[in-house]
């Protein structure tokens, strides 16, 4: 029997495409970090935060916006590249940990799909 979809539902699951977008943004972050490209890395982190916003809470968003503000202040004060790069790396790591915390990177060990490998 064919399933009926409500007006707010879709027959298509956007999850794979959505995760591919996040993966591409993470790749840009990594390349920008390797090249020490502050502007591109900062832009990619903004995009990553926007992509994660579907899963983040208001307090998490506020904390992340504060980190962006802190980085922009360092850039505007013409601080050393080292301090800006360190802050970018800290934010990058925070967002990556948030991806894991929200269950978007690796499945939980409690996930039934892991049952086969548990001994």
N, C-alpha and C positions, 0 to 999 in steps of 0.2 A: 504494500500500500504506500502511496506517495505521501510524503510529509508535507503538511501545510505550514507555511512560514507567516508569522505575524508581520505587520508593517514595519516594526523596528528590528526585524531579524533579516539575516541574509542566508542564502543557501550556500554561500561561499565562506570559507574560513580564511581570514587575512593574516593569521598567525605566522605562517611561514614567510610570507612576503615582509611582514613587519619585522621579524627577527633577522631577515636578510638585510634590511635597511640598517638595523642596529649594528649588525656585523660589519657592514661597509663603513659606518661611521667610526666604529672602533678601529678599523684598519687605518682610516685617515688619521685618527688620533695617534696611533702607533708610528706611522710614517712621519707625521709632524713632530713627534717627540724625538725620533731618530735624527731628523734634520734640524732640530732646535728651531722650528718655525713657529714662533710664538703666536702670530696672528692667525695662522691656519689652525693651530692646535686649539686656541681659544674659541674660534668659530665652530670647530667640530664638537667641542665640549658643550657649547650652547645647543647645537643640534641634538646631541646625545641626550641632554637634559630634557629637551622638548619631546623627544621620542619616548623617554621614560616617564613623562608626566602623566601618562594614563595609569601608571602604577604607584606613583609617589603620593604622599600625604602633604597637606599644607605645611606642617612643621618641617618636613624634609625639604620641600621646595624653598621655604624661607631660608633654611640653613645653606642650601646650595646657592641661592641668590646672593647671600652675604659673602660667600666664597668668591663668586664672580666679581662682586663689588670690590673686594679686597685686592683681587688680581688687577682689576682696572685701575685702582688707585696706585698700585705699584708701577704699572706701566706709565700712567700719567705723571708720576713723580720721577720718571726716568731712573728707576731703581736698576740695580745690576741685573743682567740677564740671569745670573744664578738664582737670585731670590724669586724672580718671576717664574723661571723654569721649575723651581722647587714647588711653588704654590700650584702651578699647573699640574705637576705630577701628583700632588696630594689630592687635588680635585678629581683628576682622572682616576686615581685609585679608589676614591670614595664612590664615584659613579659606577665603576666596575663592581665594587663590593655590593652596591645597591642592586645591580642587575642580578647578582647571585642571590642576595637576600630575598628578592621578589620572585625567585624561582624561574628566572628567564635564561639562565646560563646552563646550569647542570641540574638534573633532577635530584630531588631529595633522596637520601638513602632509605627513607620510609616509603618511597614510591614503589608500587607493586611491580613495576618493570624491573626493579633491582632484585626481586625475589629469586630469580634464576641464578644469579651470581652469589647469593648469600649461601654460606655453608655452615 
